[in-house]
Amino acid sequence: MSPVRPRPTPPRVDVRCAFTLIELLVAMGIFLILTVIAIGSFRGVNKDDRISAGAQQVKGWFEHARSMAIHDQQPRGIRLLPDANNPRFCTSVAYIGGVGFDETDTGVPLAVAGGITERKIVGVSLNGLLIRPFAVDSSDAPIIGSNVTAADWTALIENGSLSTITAQNHGLRIEVPRGSGHWYPVQGVDTGSPPFLLLGQPVRNFAQYIGQALDYRLELGPTVLPDTANPLPRGVVIDLDASALPDSWRPVMWPATSSPPAPYGGQMDIMFSPRGAFAGQFAARTGMIHFVVSTVEDAEQLRVQVNEHPANVTASTVPPAPYLPYPFVMADPLTSQRIVSAFLTSGRIASSEVFIDPGDDADPSQWQNNRAGSAFGDASRPFRYAIRGREAK
């Protein structure tokens, strides 16, 4: 009889019901670190950080437009868009590009027996100062007339590449006759039917062109490109009133009793050439333009006393009563602001702080660098850091 072998005992499996103390401490430590990071991140998004981010965004708009101009070898730029809720602020831009010329296609026949020519032609009138789509009467047969020029100009007016503001901001010109080498500045664009151009100087020897159909070559302004620009952070704006901008961008002075005030309109365009230099109205210009980046709350608060003249204004002369000057940059130590400046000669884009002059008053709330008051001071004072640098006081 064989001996009875004992049944093997199955291995014991330890069942753990909880973390060990060390594991629990490690888990709590990781959770604490993540909590601190999260809270720190939320605390970091304060007013100063948002404005700094906004200033960097504005610089990014410029640099991206310059890069596009160099890459595409075409004029490129940005168009500041007034905010829909408050046109005195800007929160986004559109990228724009030049579209070239509108000109006569010399391959299209001018004389069409018994029909209307499709050739784009213009006529000269008003002592050589007016250019309009050419229209003829029966005595000028076989040219009966052309509706093509009028239709094309109407379309160009609608897309913004041909208008009085565009002509003045971008220095549009027209060559009449085409190929003559004689270019004339476009001073105004009438949007009637048919539209016509008002020149800044008369066409040479205009008398010999009266009643004639002329070929032409017309420069056009930029139009919006499909590229999308990122808007400023929520609650951050470019304060257009506070910024140092070209006079042509400003709305007409409004009476102190008017409501609402005149909005910014037209085309606030900044163009770069294919070489990366400033183009358009800023080509071969010296000086600087400044954009004040602020929060909506601070910008609105500084306009509470709008009927009082601010201490500094953009205009070199004080407008007569009852008109108000533009509120300038209010360098209030209780607010946070940044200035983004464009150096027109070098093309450099830089960001700086607002200069605050405490004067003789020890109370920061009474610093008069740009507080509302009856006196007019140095309009460039708040931009001193941008112009001279932080160390040059």
PyMOL commands that set and color helices and strands:
alter all, ss='L'
color gray80, all
select helices_A, chain A and resi 21-44+47-72+138-140+148-158+164-170+206-209+247-249+280-282+296-301+364-366+381-388
alter helices_A, ss='H'
color red, helices_A
select strands_A, chain A and resi 76-82+89-97+101-103+122-125+130-133+173-175+183-190+196-199+217-219+223-224+236-244+268-272+278-279+288-295+338-343+349-353
alter strands_A, ss='S'
color yellow, strands_A
deselect
rebuild
show_as cartoon
